[in-house]
Amino acid sequence: MSTSIWNGQGQRIYMQEVGTRDGLQVEQQFVPTADKIALVNALSEAGMAKIEVSAFVSPQAIPALRDAEIVMREITRKPGVVYTALVPNVRGAERAIDAKTDELNLVMSASETHNLANLRMTRAQSFAGLAQVAALAKAAGLKVNISLSCCFGCPMEGDVPETTVLAWAQRFVEDLGADGVTLCDTTGMAYPGQVAALTQAFRTRWPGTELTLHFHNTRGMGLANVIGAIDAGADRFDASLGGIGGCPYAPGATGNVCSEEIVHALALMGYDTGVDLPRLIAAAQTLPGLIGHDIPSQIVKAGRRLDLHHVPADFDAIRERALARAS
């Protein structure tokens, strides 16, 4: 691995927030609409390059996001920030377009088993349906991103061949004209060498397509995988505020890589994320009150590397006693 990755020298890395969709969708406690709007606005002000605001899905399927239209319409849009949303079908696309969504994020799995468990369809059926959504988005002048789940392994099938992932990416990029592809590590099965190989293979074949990496920290490999992807040429990463999230159809899955942890680490390595870390941490600190439980974020718990602590109240006395013993 090249030592240059340890000194980013100001290289731009684009951070994309998914906590307001991928994170909140699995929470049992409904976050009030006004609080969701305020959270998206805080993330915009913190400098996230893209924010997945919500999902235009059936309210019965994901009641936590039943207010997607209101949230998307009422957020304060900051110039330069892309406001995207997950869209599963034509009806969802119509709702998202009507709510002035900037980009439609379409989802299917590279694993047949996971696709059936998650979407109740074969991959071929999913692709056919998403082709209709992509056509609708293009007619409306919107960008399309495809998120491919289980690119680095399926919890029910095991390894997913790189050739399979690239074949599905090809169909979306070349046949449907997708503007971007997200390679998703849905259950945290990825490891750095595998990540670097797939990233490099994708970059070589489609250098003009926006590539995003989406990691979960299920096995503690999230940051290592981000670094491995950067070394192979990636510059866009999904992350979730506070490290919340997880796929309900992926056994054992835990939260996404944590936005503030990744930003903190990359800043120490010299990369430019464009993110105001104190503002991001402040947004993460509001999460426990919104979702009703603690969050995984180590930065919220421990602070940044140089967030120092006060000396003990009796420090002067301790020092005097130590000096007296020394003399």
C-alpha positions, 0 to 999 in steps of 0.5 A: 500500500502506498505511503502517500495515503497517510498524507492527503496533501489537501486531496478533496474527499466528498462526504455524503450523509445517509443517516437521515435515511439509512439511519432513521429508517430502522429506528423504532422512535419516530423523529418528528418532521420538524426535527428531521428538517432541522437535522438536514439543515444542520448537515447542509451547514456542516458542509456535507456534499450530498445528503440522502434526505429520505426514502419515497417508499410505502409508509406501511413498509417504513413508517419512520420515513412517512413524512418524506415529501414534507421534509424534502420540500421544507429543508433549506437548500444550500447551493452546491449540496445535492439532496437525494432520496431512495426511490424503489419504484415508479410511484416513489419516483413520481413523489420524489420528483414532485417534492423537488428531489435533486437525484434519485437513488435506486437500490438493488442487490448484487446478491440474488438471495439478498435481493429476494429477501430485501425486495421480494424480487429477483435481480432481473425483476428489480432491474426491469422496474428500475429501468422504468424509474431511470427513464422517468428521472431522465425525462424529468432532468434528474440525475440517477444513482444506483446503489448496489447492495452486497457488493463485498459479500452476502450474509446468506451466499458468502462472497459475491464475485467481482465479475457479478458486481461489475456486470450489474454496474455495466447494465446500469451505467451503459444500458440505463445511463446512470450518472453514479454507482454506489458500491455497498458493503451492506453487512460489513463483510468488506476488507481493504484489499478487496475494496481496493481491487473492486474500486480500481476495476470500476475506475478503470472501466468507467472513469467518468461515472461518479463512484461512491463507496458505502461501508458498514462498520459491522466488523470494525473495518469501516475506516480501514476500508475507506483508506483502502478505497482512497488508495485505489482512487475513490473520493466519495463516501457515504457515512451516517451521523453518529454511526446509526443505521443498518439493513433490517434484512441483513442479519447481524448488520450494524450501523454505517461508518460514522460521519464524524469519525471518518471526517476526523480521521481524514482531516488528521491525514491531511484530506480536505472533506469540506466539512466543519467538524465541530458543526457535524459533532454538534448535529450528532450530539442531538441524535440520542434525544431524537431517537431515544438511545445512545449512538455508536460515535466514539467522537461524540463520546471521547471528543476529537484527538486534541479536545483536552481535559482539565487537570485535577482540581488538586493538581497544584497540591499534587505537584508541590508534594511531588517536588517536595519528595524530589528535593 
